[in-house]
Amino acid sequence: MTDTTARVEAAIRAALGTIKPASADIDGDADLALVAGLDSVEVMDLVMEIEDRLDVSIPVESLAEASTVNQLRTGICRLIDGGAPAGPA
């Protein structure tokens, strides 16, 4: 796992811990809406938490493409790395 990947993963987990504490340790491939129980408002809160932690702006289309922690992490890593692949999960 690269430094960026680890940093993004930690930010997502910390943000999840703030929004839904019981969901901070869900499996990376678990669906955020189904398993974590995030509704649309909580998803937006999650994104704002992640943006604050990483000092990035996450486009809305990134959310539409990501339904799991791993997919969200990959999308954010691509954004941070300027479109480069995020590497293995």
PDB file with one MODEL, atoms N, CA, C and O in Angstrom:
MODEL        1
ATOM      1  N   MET A   1       0.864  -1.179   0.000  1.00  0.00           N
ATOM      2  CA  MET A   1       0.000   0.000   0.000  1.00  0.00           C
ATOM      3  C   MET A   1       0.905   1.235   0.000  1.00  0.00           C
ATOM      4  O   MET A   1       1.823   1.337   0.814  1.00  0.00           O
ATOM      5  N   THR A   2       0.646   2.163  -0.907  1.00  0.00           N
ATOM      6  CA  THR A   2       1.450   3.380  -0.995  1.00  0.00           C
ATOM      7  C   THR A   2       1.123   4.313   0.164  1.00  0.00           C
ATOM      8  O   THR A   2       0.139   4.110   0.875  1.00  0.00           O
ATOM      9  N   ASP A   3       1.950   5.331   0.349  1.00  0.00           N
ATOM     10  CA  ASP A   3       1.691   6.320   1.402  1.00  0.00           C
ATOM     11  C   ASP A   3       0.361   7.025   1.160  1.00  0.00           C
ATOM     12  O   ASP A   3      -0.408   7.242   2.097  1.00  0.00           O
ATOM     13  N   THR A   4       0.087   7.384  -0.094  1.00  0.00           N
ATOM     14  CA  THR A   4      -1.174   8.062  -0.416  1.00  0.00           C
ATOM     15  C   THR A   4      -2.353   7.152  -0.116  1.00  0.00           C
ATOM     16  O   THR A   4      -3.336   7.580   0.488  1.00  0.00           O
ATOM     17  N   THR A   5      -2.256   5.906  -0.533  1.00  0.00           N
ATOM     18  CA  THR A   5      -3.341   4.949  -0.312  1.00  0.00           C
ATOM     19  C   THR A   5      -3.599   4.778   1.186  1.00  0.00           C
ATOM     20  O   THR A   5      -4.750   4.783   1.623  1.00  0.00           O
ATOM     21  N   ALA A   6      -2.545   4.631   1.961  1.00  0.00           N
ATOM     22  CA  ALA A   6      -2.693   4.465   3.409  1.00  0.00           C
ATOM     23  C   ALA A   6      -3.288   5.720   4.047  1.00  0.00           C
ATOM     24  O   ALA A   6      -4.129   5.629   4.941  1.00  0.00           O
ATOM     25  N   ARG A   7      -2.849   6.886   3.585  1.00  0.00           N
ATOM     26  CA  ARG A   7      -3.359   8.149   4.140  1.00  0.00           C
ATOM     27  C   ARG A   7      -4.839   8.317   3.819  1.00  0.00           C
ATOM     28  O   ARG A   7      -5.617   8.742   4.673  1.00  0.00           O
ATOM     29  N   VAL A   8      -5.229   7.987   2.594  1.00  0.00           N
ATOM     30  CA  VAL A   8      -6.626   8.103   2.187  1.00  0.00           C
ATOM     31  C   VAL A   8      -7.479   7.099   2.951  1.00  0.00           C
ATOM     32  O   VAL A   8      -8.560   7.439   3.432  1.00  0.00           O
ATOM     33  N   GLU A   9      -7.000   5.874   3.063  1.00  0.00           N
ATOM     34  CA  GLU A   9      -7.727   4.840   3.822  1.00  0.00           C
ATOM     35  C   GLU A   9      -7.944   5.298   5.267  1.00  0.00           C
ATOM     36  O   GLU A   9      -9.042   5.163   5.806  1.00  0.00           O
ATOM     37  N   ALA A  10      -6.902   5.835   5.886  1.00  0.00           N
ATOM     38  CA  ALA A  10      -7.017   6.308   7.266  1.00  0.00           C
ATOM     39  C   ALA A  10      -8.020   7.448   7.377  1.00  0.00           C
ATOM     40  O   ALA A  10      -8.786   7.507   8.339  1.00  0.00           O
ATOM     41  N   ALA A  11      -8.023   8.350   6.405  1.00  0.00           N
ATOM     42  CA  ALA A  11      -8.969   9.472   6.422  1.00  0.00           C
ATOM     43  C   ALA A  11     -10.404   8.983   6.274  1.00  0.00           C
ATOM     44  O   ALA A  11     -11.305   9.474   6.954  1.00  0.00           O
ATOM     45  N   ILE A  12     -10.618   8.016   5.385  1.00  0.00           N
ATOM     46  CA  ILE A  12     -11.964   7.468   5.199  1.00  0.00           C
ATOM     47  C   ILE A  12     -12.430   6.780   6.481  1.00  0.00           C
ATOM     48  O   ILE A  12     -13.560   6.985   6.926  1.00  0.00           O
ATOM     49  N   ARG A  13     -11.566   5.974   7.064  1.00  0.00           N
ATOM     50  CA  ARG A  13     -11.924   5.256   8.302  1.00  0.00           C
ATOM     51  C   ARG A  13     -12.202   6.230   9.451  1.00  0.00           C
ATOM     52  O   ARG A  13     -13.145   6.038  10.219  1.00  0.00           O
ATOM     53  N   ALA A  14     -11.382   7.269   9.564  1.00  0.00           N
ATOM     54  CA  ALA A  14     -11.590   8.261  10.619  1.00  0.00           C
ATOM     55  C   ALA A  14     -12.903   9.013  10.397  1.00  0.00           C
ATOM     56  O   ALA A  14     -13.645   9.275  11.343  1.00  0.00           O
ATOM     57  N   ALA A  15     -13.181   9.357   9.138  1.00  0.00           N
ATOM     58  CA  ALA A  15     -14.427  10.052   8.820  1.00  0.00           C
ATOM     59  C   ALA A  15     -15.626   9.157   9.100  1.00  0.00           C
ATOM     60  O   ALA A  15     -16.635   9.613   9.638  1.00  0.00           O
ATOM     61  N   LEU A  16     -15.515   7.884   8.735  1.00  0.00           N
ATOM     62  CA  LEU A  16     -16.589   6.941   9.048  1.00  0.00           C
ATOM     63  C   LEU A  16     -16.794   6.850  10.553  1.00  0.00           C
ATOM     64  O   LEU A  16     -17.928   6.784  11.027  1.00  0.00           O
ATOM     65  N   GLY A  17     -15.703   6.845  11.296  1.00  0.00           N
ATOM     66  CA  GLY A  17     -15.786   6.790  12.753  1.00  0.00           C
ATOM     67  C   GLY A  17     -16.490   7.995  13.342  1.00  0.00           C
ATOM     68  O   GLY A  17     -17.135   7.892  14.385  1.00  0.00           O
ATOM     69  N   THR A  18     -16.370   9.131  12.685  1.00  0.00           N
ATOM     70  CA  THR A  18     -17.052  10.344  13.132  1.00  0.00           C
ATOM     71  C   THR A  18     -18.532  10.294  12.787  1.00  0.00           C
ATOM     72  O   THR A  18     -19.377  10.640  13.613  1.00  0.00           O
ATOM     73  N   ILE A  19     -18.852   9.861  11.562  1.00  0.00           N
ATOM     74  CA  ILE A  19     -20.233   9.854  11.075  1.00  0.00           C
ATOM     75  C   ILE A  19     -21.028   8.680  11.638  1.00  0.00           C
ATOM     76  O   ILE A  19     -22.147   8.862  12.117  1.00  0.00           O
ATOM     77  N   LYS A  20     -20.459   7.482  11.583  1.00  0.00           N
ATOM     78  CA  LYS A  20     -21.107   6.241  12.045  1.00  0.00           C
ATOM     79  C   LYS A  20     -20.064   5.413  12.782  1.00  0.00           C
ATOM     80  O   LYS A  20     -19.461   4.522  12.185  1.00  0.00           O
ATOM     81  N   PRO A  21     -19.836   5.681  14.055  1.00  0.00           N
ATOM     82  CA  PRO A  21     -18.753   5.010  14.796  1.00  0.00           C
ATOM     83  C   PRO A  21     -18.724   3.486  14.663  1.00  0.00           C
ATOM     84  O   PRO A  21     -17.644   2.899  14.603  1.00  0.00           O
ATOM     85  N   ALA A  22     -19.862   2.852  14.617  1.00  0.00           N
ATOM     86  CA  ALA A  22     -19.899   1.390  14.528  1.00  0.00           C
ATOM     87  C   ALA A  22     -19.438   0.886  13.169  1.00  0.00           C
ATOM     88  O   ALA A  22     -19.176  -0.307  13.015  1.00  0.00           O
ATOM     89  N   SER A  23     -19.335   1.762  12.188  1.00  0.00           N
ATOM     90  CA  SER A  23     -18.981   1.355  10.824  1.00  0.00           C
ATOM     91  C   SER A  23     -17.525   1.617  10.464  1.00  0.00           C
ATOM     92  O   SER A  23     -17.117   1.321   9.341  1.00  0.00           O
ATOM     93  N   ALA A  24     -16.745   2.152  11.359  1.00  0.00           N
ATOM     94  CA  ALA A  24     -15.368   2.524  11.043  1.00  0.00           C
ATOM     95  C   ALA A  24     -14.512   1.342  10.616  1.00  0.00           C
ATOM     96  O   ALA A  24     -13.551   1.517   9.867  1.00  0.00           O
ATOM     97  N   ASP A  25     -14.842   0.150  11.076  1.00  0.00           N
ATOM     98  CA  ASP A  25     -14.022  -1.024  10.770  1.00  0.00           C
ATOM     99  C   ASP A  25     -14.670  -1.989   9.793  1.00  0.00           C
ATOM    100  O   ASP A  25     -14.309  -3.165   9.757  1.00  0.00           O
ATOM    101  N   ILE A  26     -15.633  -1.507   8.990  1.00  0.00           N
ATOM    102  CA  ILE A  26     -16.273  -2.412   8.029  1.00  0.00           C
ATOM    103  C   ILE A  26     -15.270  -2.866   6.986  1.00  0.00           C
ATOM    104  O   ILE A  26     -14.270  -2.193   6.733  1.00  0.00           O
ATOM    105  N   ASP A  27     -15.543  -3.996   6.392  1.00  0.00           N
ATOM    106  CA  ASP A  27     -14.695  -4.530   5.333  1.00  0.00           C
ATOM    107  C   ASP A  27     -14.613  -3.532   4.182  1.00  0.00           C
ATOM    108  O   ASP A  27     -15.594  -2.852   3.881  1.00  0.00           O
ATOM    109  N   GLY A  28     -13.479  -3.441   3.554  1.00  0.00           N
ATOM    110  CA  GLY A  28     -13.274  -2.497   2.459  1.00  0.00           C
ATOM    111  C   GLY A  28     -14.180  -2.708   1.269  1.00  0.00           C
ATOM    112  O   GLY A  28     -14.437  -1.776   0.507  1.00  0.00           O
ATOM    113  N   ASP A  29     -14.671  -3.935   1.102  1.00  0.00           N
ATOM    114  CA  ASP A  29     -15.561  -4.237  -0.016  1.00  0.00           C
ATOM    115  C   ASP A  29     -17.037  -4.192   0.377  1.00  0.00           C
ATOM    116  O   ASP A  29     -17.907  -4.485  -0.443  1.00  0.00           O
ATOM    117  N   ALA A  30     -17.317  -3.830   1.614  1.00  0.00           N
ATOM    118  CA  ALA A  30     -18.708  -3.751   2.070  1.00  0.00           C
ATOM    119  C   ALA A  30     -19.367  -2.492   1.518  1.00  0.00           C
ATOM    120  O   ALA A  30     -18.747  -1.431   1.444  1.00  0.00           O
ATOM    121  N   ASP A  31     -20.621  -2.626   1.135  1.00  0.00           N
ATOM    122  CA  ASP A  31     -21.377  -1.499   0.599  1.00  0.00           C
ATOM    123  C   ASP A  31     -21.646  -0.482   1.710  1.00  0.00           C
ATOM    124  O   ASP A  31     -22.178  -0.825   2.766  1.00  0.00           O
ATOM    125  N   LEU A  32     -21.273   0.764   1.454  1.00  0.00           N
ATOM    126  CA  LEU A  32     -21.429   1.805   2.480  1.00  0.00           C
ATOM    127  C   LEU A  32     -22.886   2.042   2.861  1.00  0.00           C
ATOM    128  O   LEU A  32     -23.189   2.273   4.032  1.00  0.00           O
ATOM    129  N   ALA A  33     -23.780   1.988   1.894  1.00  0.00           N
ATOM    130  CA  ALA A  33     -25.195   2.226   2.195  1.00  0.00           C
ATOM    131  C   ALA A  33     -25.815   1.026   2.903  1.00  0.00           C
ATOM    132  O   ALA A  33     -26.543   1.187   3.883  1.00  0.00           O
ATOM    133  N   LEU A  34     -25.529  -0.160   2.415  1.00  0.00           N
ATOM    134  CA  LEU A  34     -26.161  -1.354   2.973  1.00  0.00           C
ATOM    135  C   LEU A  34     -25.544  -1.789   4.298  1.00  0.00           C
ATOM    136  O   LEU A  34     -26.264  -2.005   5.273  1.00  0.00           O
ATOM    137  N   VAL A  35     -24.243  -1.918   4.342  1.00  0.00           N
ATOM    138  CA  VAL A  35     -23.581  -2.447   5.531  1.00  0.00           C
ATOM    139  C   VAL A  35     -23.369  -1.372   6.587  1.00  0.00           C
ATOM    140  O   VAL A  35     -23.642  -1.590   7.767  1.00  0.00           O
ATOM    141  N   ALA A  36     -22.881  -0.209   6.159  1.00  0.00           N
ATOM    142  CA  ALA A  36     -22.643   0.869   7.119  1.00  0.00           C
ATOM    143  C   ALA A  36     -23.922   1.605   7.467  1.00  0.00           C
ATOM    144  O   ALA A  36     -23.990   2.294   8.485  1.00  0.00           O
ATOM    145  N   GLY A  37     -24.942   1.462   6.619  1.00  0.00           N
ATOM    146  CA  GLY A  37     -26.218   2.111   6.890  1.00  0.00           C
ATOM    147  C   GLY A  37     -26.205   3.612   6.674  1.00  0.00           C
ATOM    148  O   GLY A  37     -26.959   4.340   7.318  1.00  0.00           O
ATOM    149  N   LEU A  38     -25.349   4.083   5.768  1.00  0.00           N
ATOM    150  CA  LEU A  38     -25.271   5.514   5.499  1.00  0.00           C
ATOM    151  C   LEU A  38     -26.418   5.946   4.592  1.00  0.00           C
ATOM    152  O   LEU A  38     -26.650   5.348   3.542  1.00  0.00           O
ATOM    153  N   ASP A  39     -27.126   6.985   5.004  1.00  0.00           N
ATOM    154  CA  ASP A  39     -28.130   7.564   4.116  1.00  0.00           C
ATOM    155  C   ASP A  39     -27.463   8.679   3.307  1.00  0.00           C
ATOM    156  O   ASP A  39     -26.275   8.950   3.484  1.00  0.00           O
ATOM    157  N   SER A  40     -28.220   9.320   2.427  1.00  0.00           N
ATOM    158  CA  SER A  40     -27.628  10.309   1.518  1.00  0.00           C
ATOM    159  C   SER A  40     -27.005  11.494   2.263  1.00  0.00           C
ATOM    160  O   SER A  40     -25.970  12.012   1.844  1.00  0.00           O
ATOM    161  N   VAL A  41     -27.617  11.916   3.344  1.00  0.00           N
ATOM    162  CA  VAL A  41     -27.066  13.030   4.128  1.00  0.00           C
ATOM    163  C   VAL A  41     -25.762  12.599   4.790  1.00  0.00           C
ATOM    164  O   VAL A  41     -24.798  13.363   4.816  1.00  0.00           O
ATOM    165  N   GLU A  42     -25.729  11.396   5.316  1.00  0.00           N
ATOM    166  CA  GLU A  42     -24.516  10.899   5.965  1.00  0.00           C
ATOM    167  C   GLU A  42     -23.388  10.694   4.952  1.00  0.00           C
ATOM    168  O   GLU A  42     -22.218  10.885   5.281  1.00  0.00           O
ATOM    169  N   VAL A  43     -23.732  10.308   3.729  1.00  0.00           N
ATOM    170  CA  VAL A  43     -22.713  10.177   2.685  1.00  0.00           C
ATOM    171  C   VAL A  43     -22.090  11.544   2.414  1.00  0.00           C
ATOM    172  O   VAL A  43     -20.871  11.658   2.289  1.00  0.00           O
ATOM    173  N   MET A  44     -22.917  12.572   2.325  1.00  0.00           N
ATOM    174  CA  MET A  44     -22.385  13.921   2.098  1.00  0.00           C
ATOM    175  C   MET A  44     -21.545  14.377   3.293  1.00  0.00           C
ATOM    176  O   MET A  44     -20.506  15.012   3.113  1.00  0.00           O
ATOM    177  N   ASP A  45     -21.990  14.057   4.508  1.00  0.00           N
ATOM    178  CA  ASP A  45     -21.197  14.381   5.704  1.00  0.00           C
ATOM    179  C   ASP A  45     -19.856  13.647   5.669  1.00  0.00           C
ATOM    180  O   ASP A  45     -18.819  14.209   6.021  1.00  0.00           O
ATOM    181  N   LEU A  46     -19.892  12.386   5.240  1.00  0.00           N
ATOM    182  CA  LEU A  46     -18.670  11.596   5.126  1.00  0.00           C
ATOM    183  C   LEU A  46     -17.700  12.251   4.154  1.00  0.00           C
ATOM    184  O   LEU A  46     -16.511  12.388   4.443  1.00  0.00           O
ATOM    185  N   VAL A  47     -18.215  12.650   3.012  1.00  0.00           N
ATOM    186  CA  VAL A  47     -17.366  13.286   2.000  1.00  0.00           C
ATOM    187  C   VAL A  47     -16.762  14.584   2.541  1.00  0.00           C
ATOM    188  O   VAL A  47     -15.576  14.846   2.342  1.00  0.00           O
ATOM    189  N   MET A  48     -17.564  15.384   3.214  1.00  0.00           N
ATOM    190  CA  MET A  48     -17.036  16.638   3.780  1.00  0.00           C
ATOM    191  C   MET A  48     -15.958  16.360   4.820  1.00  0.00           C
ATOM    192  O   MET A  48     -14.959  17.076   4.878  1.00  0.00           O
ATOM    193  N   GLU A  49     -16.144  15.341   5.632  1.00  0.00           N
ATOM    194  CA  GLU A  49     -15.123  14.958   6.619  1.00  0.00           C
ATOM    195  C   GLU A  49     -13.826  14.550   5.918  1.00  0.00           C
ATOM    196  O   GLU A  49     -12.736  14.961   6.316  1.00  0.00           O
ATOM    197  N   ILE A  50     -13.962  13.739   4.873  1.00  0.00           N
ATOM    198  CA  ILE A  50     -12.778  13.284   4.132  1.00  0.00           C
ATOM    199  C   ILE A  50     -12.083  14.474   3.467  1.00  0.00           C
ATOM    200  O   ILE A  50     -10.858  14.583   3.510  1.00  0.00           O
ATOM    201  N   GLU A  51     -12.861  15.358   2.857  1.00  0.00           N
ATOM    202  CA  GLU A  51     -12.282  16.540   2.216  1.00  0.00           C
ATOM    203  C   GLU A  51     -11.514  17.379   3.227  1.00  0.00           C
ATOM    204  O   GLU A  51     -10.415  17.849   2.932  1.00  0.00           O
ATOM    205  N   ASP A  52     -12.074  17.570   4.407  1.00  0.00           N
ATOM    206  CA  ASP A  52     -11.389  18.345   5.446  1.00  0.00           C
ATOM    207  C   ASP A  52     -10.101  17.664   5.894  1.00  0.00           C
ATOM    208  O   ASP A  52      -9.084  18.325   6.099  1.00  0.00           O
ATOM    209  N   ARG A  53     -10.146  16.353   6.046  1.00  0.00           N
ATOM    210  CA  ARG A  53      -8.981  15.611   6.532  1.00  0.00           C
ATOM    211  C   ARG A  53      -7.844  15.574   5.502  1.00  0.00           C
ATOM    212  O   ARG A  53      -6.667  15.582   5.862  1.00  0.00           O
ATOM    213  N   LEU A  54      -8.216  15.534   4.218  1.00  0.00           N
ATOM    214  CA  LEU A  54      -7.204  15.423   3.157  1.00  0.00           C
ATOM    215  C   LEU A  54      -6.950  16.721   2.413  1.00  0.00           C
ATOM    216  O   LEU A  54      -6.055  16.788   1.571  1.00  0.00           O
ATOM    217  N   ASP A  55      -7.724  17.746   2.713  1.00  0.00           N
ATOM    218  CA  ASP A  55      -7.619  19.037   2.043  1.00  0.00           C
ATOM    219  C   ASP A  55      -7.731  18.881   0.520  1.00  0.00           C
ATOM    220  O   ASP A  55      -6.905  19.386  -0.240  1.00  0.00           O
ATOM    221  N   VAL A  56      -8.791  18.157   0.103  1.00  0.00           N
ATOM    222  CA  VAL A  56      -9.101  17.970  -1.315  1.00  0.00           C
ATOM    223  C   VAL A  56     -10.582  18.237  -1.531  1.00  0.00           C
ATOM    224  O   VAL A  56     -11.371  18.250  -0.586  1.00  0.00           O
ATOM    225  N   SER A  57     -10.941  18.446  -2.776  1.00  0.00           N
ATOM    226  CA  SER A  57     -12.342  18.581  -3.158  1.00  0.00           C
ATOM    227  C   SER A  57     -12.710  17.338  -3.965  1.00  0.00           C
ATOM    228  O   SER A  57     -12.092  17.050  -4.990  1.00  0.00           O
ATOM    229  N   ILE A  58     -13.712  16.611  -3.498  1.00  0.00           N
ATOM    230  CA  ILE A  58     -14.107  15.367  -4.144  1.00  0.00           C
ATOM    231  C   ILE A  58     -15.310  15.637  -5.039  1.00  0.00           C
ATOM    232  O   ILE A  58     -16.366  16.033  -4.547  1.00  0.00           O
ATOM    233  N   PRO A  59     -15.164  15.428  -6.343  1.00  0.00           N
ATOM    234  CA  PRO A  59     -16.282  15.666  -7.261  1.00  0.00           C
ATOM    235  C   PRO A  59     -17.446  14.708  -6.992  1.00  0.00           C
ATOM    236  O   PRO A  59     -17.242  13.566  -6.582  1.00  0.00           O
ATOM    237  N   VAL A  60     -18.645  15.183  -7.225  1.00  0.00           N
ATOM    238  CA  VAL A  60     -19.841  14.393  -6.989  1.00  0.00           C
ATOM    239  C   VAL A  60     -19.821  13.099  -7.800  1.00  0.00           C
ATOM    240  O   VAL A  60     -20.280  12.064  -7.317  1.00  0.00           O
ATOM    241  N   GLU A  61     -19.300  13.144  -9.017  1.00  0.00           N
ATOM    242  CA  GLU A  61     -19.275  11.935  -9.842  1.00  0.00           C
ATOM    243  C   GLU A  61     -18.420  10.831  -9.225  1.00  0.00           C
ATOM    244  O   GLU A  61     -18.638   9.653  -9.507  1.00  0.00           O
ATOM    245  N   SER A  62     -17.453  11.198  -8.389  1.00  0.00           N
ATOM    246  CA  SER A  62     -16.658  10.191  -7.681  1.00  0.00           C
ATOM    247  C   SER A  62     -17.523   9.400  -6.728  1.00  0.00           C
ATOM    248  O   SER A  62     -17.304   8.207  -6.521  1.00  0.00           O
ATOM    249  N   LEU A  63     -18.497  10.058  -6.154  1.00  0.00           N
ATOM    250  CA  LEU A  63     -19.413   9.378  -5.234  1.00  0.00           C
ATOM    251  C   LEU A  63     -20.292   8.389  -5.967  1.00  0.00           C
ATOM    252  O   LEU A  63     -20.558   7.295  -5.469  1.00  0.00           O
ATOM    253  N   ALA A  64     -20.742   8.769  -7.145  1.00  0.00           N
ATOM    254  CA  ALA A  64     -21.618   7.896  -7.919  1.00  0.00           C
ATOM    255  C   ALA A  64     -20.897   6.618  -8.326  1.00  0.00           C
ATOM    256  O   ALA A  64     -21.524   5.573  -8.497  1.00  0.00           O
ATOM    257  N   GLU A  65     -19.588   6.702  -8.480  1.00  0.00           N
ATOM    258  CA  GLU A  65     -18.791   5.554  -8.908  1.00  0.00           C
ATOM    259  C   GLU A  65     -18.342   4.681  -7.740  1.00  0.00           C
ATOM    260  O   GLU A  65     -17.823   3.587  -7.961  1.00  0.00           O
ATOM    261  N   ALA A  66     -18.526   5.132  -6.518  1.00  0.00           N
ATOM    262  CA  ALA A  66     -17.999   4.417  -5.358  1.00  0.00           C
ATOM    263  C   ALA A  66     -19.115   4.006  -4.408  1.00  0.00           C
ATOM    264  O   ALA A  66     -19.867   4.843  -3.909  1.00  0.00           O
ATOM    265  N   SER A  67     -19.207   2.712  -4.169  1.00  0.00           N
ATOM    266  CA  SER A  67     -20.195   2.243  -3.201  1.00  0.00           C
ATOM    267  C   SER A  67     -19.537   1.530  -2.027  1.00  0.00           C
ATOM    268  O   SER A  67     -20.208   1.152  -1.067  1.00  0.00           O
ATOM    269  N   THR A  68     -18.209   1.346  -2.108  1.00  0.00           N
ATOM    270  CA  THR A  68     -17.475   0.692  -1.024  1.00  0.00           C
ATOM    271  C   THR A  68     -16.319   1.589  -0.572  1.00  0.00           C
ATOM    272  O   THR A  68     -15.959   2.554  -1.246  1.00  0.00           O
ATOM    273  N   VAL A  69     -15.756   1.251   0.573  1.00  0.00           N
ATOM    274  CA  VAL A  69     -14.586   1.980   1.069  1.00  0.00           C
ATOM    275  C   VAL A  69     -13.444   1.865   0.058  1.00  0.00           C
ATOM    276  O   VAL A  69     -12.775   2.855  -0.238  1.00  0.00           O
ATOM    277  N   ASN A  70     -13.222   0.669  -0.468  1.00  0.00           N
ATOM    278  CA  ASN A  70     -12.122   0.470  -1.423  1.00  0.00           C
ATOM    279  C   ASN A  70     -12.318   1.281  -2.698  1.00  0.00           C
ATOM    280  O   ASN A  70     -11.366   1.867  -3.212  1.00  0.00           O
ATOM    281  N   GLN A  71     -13.532   1.320  -3.206  1.00  0.00           N
ATOM    282  CA  GLN A  71     -13.801   2.102  -4.416  1.00  0.00           C
ATOM    283  C   GLN A  71     -13.636   3.593  -4.147  1.00  0.00           C
ATOM    284  O   GLN A  71     -13.099   4.323  -4.980  1.00  0.00           O
ATOM    285  N   LEU A  72     -14.094   4.040  -2.992  1.00  0.00           N
ATOM    286  CA  LEU A  72     -13.946   5.448  -2.625  1.00  0.00           C
ATOM    287  C   LEU A  72     -12.467   5.787  -2.487  1.00  0.00           C
ATOM    288  O   LEU A  72     -12.014   6.820  -2.978  1.00  0.00           O
ATOM    289  N   ARG A  73     -11.722   4.920  -1.821  1.00  0.00           N
ATOM    290  CA  ARG A  73     -10.278   5.131  -1.643  1.00  0.00           C
ATOM    291  C   ARG A  73      -9.569   5.209  -2.989  1.00  0.00           C
ATOM    292  O   ARG A  73      -8.735   6.090  -3.200  1.00  0.00           O
ATOM    293  N   THR A  74      -9.890   4.304  -3.893  1.00  0.00           N
ATOM    294  CA  THR A  74      -9.261   4.294  -5.210  1.00  0.00           C
ATOM    295  C   THR A  74      -9.548   5.591  -5.968  1.00  0.00           C
ATOM    296  O   THR A  74      -8.647   6.177  -6.567  1.00  0.00           O
ATOM    297  N   GLY A  75     -10.803   6.034  -5.937  1.00  0.00           N
ATOM    298  CA  GLY A  75     -11.172   7.272  -6.619  1.00  0.00           C
ATOM    299  C   GLY A  75     -10.469   8.485  -6.055  1.00  0.00           C
ATOM    300  O   GLY A  75     -10.021   9.352  -6.806  1.00  0.00           O
ATOM    301  N   ILE A  76     -10.370   8.555  -4.737  1.00  0.00           N
ATOM    302  CA  ILE A  76      -9.706   9.694  -4.097  1.00  0.00           C
ATOM    303  C   ILE A  76      -8.202   9.654  -4.379  1.00  0.00           C
ATOM    304  O   ILE A  76      -7.591  10.699  -4.606  1.00  0.00           O
ATOM    305  N   CYS A  77      -7.604   8.473  -4.368  1.00  0.00           N
ATOM    306  CA  CYS A  77      -6.178   8.353  -4.688  1.00  0.00           C
ATOM    307  C   CYS A  77      -5.906   8.813  -6.108  1.00  0.00           C
ATOM    308  O   CYS A  77      -4.915   9.499  -6.355  1.00  0.00           O
ATOM    309  N   ARG A  78      -6.759   8.451  -7.034  1.00  0.00           N
ATOM    310  CA  ARG A  78      -6.601   8.909  -8.417  1.00  0.00           C
ATOM    311  C   ARG A  78      -6.687  10.427  -8.493  1.00  0.00           C
ATOM    312  O   ARG A  78      -5.924  11.068  -9.216  1.00  0.00           O
ATOM    313  N   LEU A  79      -7.609  10.985  -7.751  1.00  0.00           N
ATOM    314  CA  LEU A  79      -7.778  12.435  -7.712  1.00  0.00           C
ATOM    315  C   LEU A  79      -6.506  13.100  -7.166  1.00  0.00           C
ATOM    316  O   LEU A  79      -6.011  14.068  -7.743  1.00  0.00           O
ATOM    317  N   ILE A  80      -5.994  12.586  -6.075  1.00  0.00           N
ATOM    318  CA  ILE A  80      -4.800  13.166  -5.447  1.00  0.00           C
ATOM    319  C   ILE A  80      -3.571  12.981  -6.332  1.00  0.00           C
ATOM    320  O   ILE A  80      -2.746  13.885  -6.463  1.00  0.00           O
ATOM    321  N   ASP A  81      -3.457  11.803  -6.936  1.00  0.00           N
ATOM    322  CA  ASP A  81      -2.280  11.495  -7.758  1.00  0.00           C
ATOM    323  C   ASP A  81      -2.401  12.022  -9.182  1.00  0.00           C
ATOM    324  O   ASP A  81      -1.543  11.740 -10.019  1.00  0.00           O
ATOM    325  N   GLY A  82      -3.456  12.783  -9.469  1.00  0.00           N
ATOM    326  CA  GLY A  82      -3.625  13.379 -10.780  1.00  0.00           C
ATOM    327  C   GLY A  82      -3.991  12.380 -11.862  1.00  0.00           C
ATOM    328  O   GLY A  82      -3.564  12.507 -13.010  1.00  0.00           O
ATOM    329  N   GLY A  83      -4.786  11.385 -11.487  1.00  0.00           N
ATOM    330  CA  GLY A  83      -5.265  10.428 -12.475  1.00  0.00           C
ATOM    331  C   GLY A  83      -4.466   9.146 -12.520  1.00  0.00           C
ATOM    332  O   GLY A  83      -4.823   8.226 -13.256  1.00  0.00           O
ATOM    333  N   ALA A  84      -3.385   9.058 -11.745  1.00  0.00           N
ATOM    334  CA  ALA A  84      -2.586   7.839 -11.734  1.00  0.00           C
ATOM    335  C   ALA A  84      -3.336   6.743 -10.975  1.00  0.00           C
ATOM    336  O   ALA A  84      -4.067   7.044 -10.031  1.00  0.00           O
ATOM    337  N   PRO A  85      -3.172   5.499 -11.363  1.00  0.00           N
ATOM    338  CA  PRO A  85      -3.803   4.401 -10.633  1.00  0.00           C
ATOM    339  C   PRO A  85      -3.360   4.392  -9.171  1.00  0.00           C
ATOM    340  O   PRO A  85      -2.224   4.745  -8.856  1.00  0.00           O
ATOM    341  N   ALA A  86      -4.250   3.992  -8.300  1.00  0.00           N
ATOM    342  CA  ALA A  86      -3.972   4.026  -6.867  1.00  0.00           C
ATOM    343  C   ALA A  86      -3.170   2.832  -6.390  1.00  0.00           C
ATOM    344  O   ALA A  86      -2.695   2.841  -5.254  1.00  0.00           O
ATOM    345  N   GLY A  87      -3.002   1.822  -7.197  1.00  0.00           N
ATOM    346  CA  GLY A  87      -2.263   0.637  -6.774  1.00  0.00           C
ATOM    347  C   GLY A  87      -3.191  -0.388  -6.152  1.00  0.00           C
ATOM    348  O   GLY A  87      -4.393  -0.146  -6.046  1.00  0.00           O
ATOM    349  N   PRO A  88      -2.656  -1.527  -5.740  1.00  0.00           N
ATOM    350  CA  PRO A  88      -3.477  -2.599  -5.196  1.00  0.00           C
ATOM    351  C   PRO A  88      -4.100  -2.216  -3.863  1.00  0.00           C
ATOM    352  O   PRO A  88      -3.568  -1.394  -3.117  1.00  0.00           O
ATOM    353  N   ALA A  89      -5.240  -2.833  -3.584  1.00  0.00           N
ATOM    354  CA  ALA A  89      -5.970  -2.560  -2.330  1.00  0.00           C
ATOM    355  C   ALA A  89      -5.292  -3.173  -1.153  1.00  0.00           C
ATOM    356  O   ALA A  89      -5.772  -3.041  -0.027  1.00  0.00           O
TER     357      ALA A  89
ENDMDL
END
